[in-house]
Amino acid sequence: MLTLAIMRANAVSYFALGAIKLLRRLMSELIINEQNFNEYFHDVRTHKPEKGQVMACYTAMADFIDGPLKRDVLEILCYHDAMSAPKIMRKMGCAVEKDAYHLPLEMAKDLLAGATVEEVARKPYRYTLEVFFYTKKEYVPKADPHWSIVSIINLNEFLDNAGNKVTIETKEVENENVDGNDLSQAK
């Protein structure tokens, strides 16, 4: 009877060891492609972080080519508040801060130099694209120079267990400084 129990225990541990090896092999062979990308990487603009996730940054060079976004930026430059163009490039075009201002400025310079809206729309403008995602650390490619992990200290501590919302607590301070002087009367 004892021999049978030992054989069963060995079989279970052998099975568990095999399952662990299989799991490790499957994890090392995880393939993330265009079809399943959104299952593993969640855009920070439209998703909230979950426990165990990190923020990953994808950076690459891109060409700002003719399309709806470029036509919208051109319309803003020509007919509306041109100061909105960098905000749109930052949020919609995912341009880094420097290029969010540089691109509309280059487009405006071309327009001022006499280029038509159609010519500027067809001309590609190179810029640095930067997109942030929430994902698990093991899904971020390690040997790819385009990917980096943004350190968020103690993110899990700030996530509310019920709703996975980031919560920040603040302390209300009176209008007095440390010495007891009233700061509301200071000039």
N, C-alpha and C positions, 0 to 999 in steps of 0.2 A: 504494500500500500504506500509506504514511504517512497519507494523507488518510483512509483507511478506519479506521485506528487512532484518529485524532483524533476522527472521527465517533462511534466506539464509546465512547471516553472521555467525550465530551460527552453521549452518550445515557445512560451509566451515571451521570454526575454529575447530569444532569437528573432521572433516575429517583430517585436518592438524595435530591435536594432535594425532589422531590414526596412521597417517603415521609416525610421529616422534617416537611414541612408537614402531611401527613395525620395523623401521630402527634401533633403539637402540637394540631391541631384536635380529635382524639379525646380527648386529655388535658384540654382545656379544656371538653369536653362530657361528662366523666365524671359519671354519675348514680349516686349511692349512695342506695338506698332501703331499705325494710324487708326486701325479699327478699334483697338482697346485702350488707347492712350488716356481717354477721359475716365476710364475706370480706375486708373492709378494716379493720375495727376489732375488736381482740381484747381482751377483758376481762382486766385485770391480775390478777384474783382466780383465773383459771383458765388463763392462758397465760403463757409466758415470753417475754421480749423477744428479738427477732432483730436481726441487724445491719442498720443503716440505719433502724430504727424510732425513733420518739419516743414520749413519753408524752403523751397528750392528755386533758384534763379537760373533761367536760361538766357544767355546773352549771345548774340550773333550779329553779323553785318547783314543789312537788308537793303533792297532797292525800293524806294518809294515810287511805284509805277502808277500808270493811269488806272483809276478805279473809282468807286464811289467815295471812299475816304479822301482821296486826293482832290476829287471834284468838290467835295464839301469844304475842304481847307482852302481851295482856290476861291470859292464863293465867299467864304468868310473874309479872305484877304481883300477881295475886290469890292464887296458890297456891305459888309457888316463890320463888327468890332474885331479888328485884326489881332488884338491882344488875346482873343479867345483861341486863336490857332495853336499856340504852344500847349494849351491845356488839352485840346483835342488830340494833338500829336502824342502827348504823354499818356493820356487815358486810352484812346482808341488805337493809335498807331504803335503804342508800347515803346516809344522812343525814350532814350535816356534823357535826363534833364537838359544837358548841353545841346543835343541834337533836336530836342523839342522846340528850342528857340532858333537854332541854326537853320533848320529846313525851311520854315515859313519865311525867314529872312532872305535866304537864297532865292526862294520862289518869288518873293516881292522884288528883289533886285533884278531878276530876269524880266519881270513884268515892267518895271520902271525903265529897263534898257530897251524896251520896244517889242519884246516877245509877246505873242498873242497868248490868250488863255489856253488854246489848243496846243500850242508849241510847248508851253510849260507843263501841261498835262501829260504830253507824250515823253517829255524828258525825264529820265530816271534820276533820282537824288539818293545818294547812298547815306545811310545812317545806322547807328547802333540800336538794335532792338533788345529790349529787356522785359521778360515776362516772368512773373512769379506764380508759383504753384504750391499748394499744400499736398504733401505726399508722405509716404513712409521713407525713412532714411535709406533703407535697402533698395528702393526703386530708383534712386538717383544714380546715374552712371558715374562711376568713379574715375575712369581714365579719359573722360571727355572734357576738353577745356571749355566747352560751352556751358557746362553745368557747374553750379556751386550751391552749397547749403548755407542759408542765412541763419545765423545763430539767434534763436529766440530763447532767452534765459527763462526757465521756469514756466514755459507756456502751459504745461499741464496743471500747474497750480492755479492759473487764472481761468481755466476752463470750468464753467459751471457744469456740474455733473448732470443736471436735469436737462438743460437746453444746449450744452456745448457752446455757450456764449462766453466771450471774453469779458470778465468783470474786473473793474478797477475800483477800489475803495479809496475815498479821499477823506481828509479831515478838514472840517470847517475851522477857519482861523479868524479871530476877531481882528479889528483894525488897530491892534496894538503890537508894537515890536517887542523884542525880548526884554528891554529895559522898562517896559510899562508905558512908554510914550505913545500917544495916540497918533497913528500914521495918517488918519484921515485929515488932520489939520496941517500936516507937514507939506511944505511946498518944494 
